[in-house]
Amino acid sequence: MEEVFVRAGSTDSLSGGTQYVSKTFFQHPLYNTVTSDYDVGYVRLPRRMTIDGQSTKRTALVARNTAVPAGRNVTVSGWGATAENGDTSDTLMAVQVQIVSNEDCRKSYGNTITSRMFCAGVPEGGKDSCQGDSGGPVVFSSNTQQVGVVSFGIGCARKGTPGVYTNLANPQIRRWIRLNTRA
């Protein structure tokens, strides 16, 4: 595997904060490259990350089996493209979207949507995660608990086509995280 760069404590992808370089990445053993089911992994950093409570803070994961109800607002952040087929951003971006029921999400993606996933977007389009955001956090807007990880989508911010996220409240996903990390 190539090196993974992690920048903490900065909203600029090119400078500021602390950069960690790792060659150690773990992917869920059941990850399906066709359906993106079990799309979760973690990077082992070469040294402990400094948490100062201001520019770097801990984010709690949601409790196992936490409801991920349709209509609830979540915030997605990343340095990905700001438009479909666009360039990635050097500045950390964030957008608030609403969770969509898996039933409604299946209208766009069919039966590939599992209990280990949830979808979020806005019906009129215009807000979404995009290429380059994959692996980024999805947090409940009300309490900043991390509920998901950016997984995939059809294009970016298209009307009627929400983004798909790995559901960190799912017991199978949480068990793997707990067994392999200190979370």
Summary of the structure (lengths in Angstrom):
residues: 183
radius of gyration: 15.9
end to end distance: 24.1
largest distance: 44.1
contacts: 535
relative contact order: 0.20
helix: 11%
strand: 32%
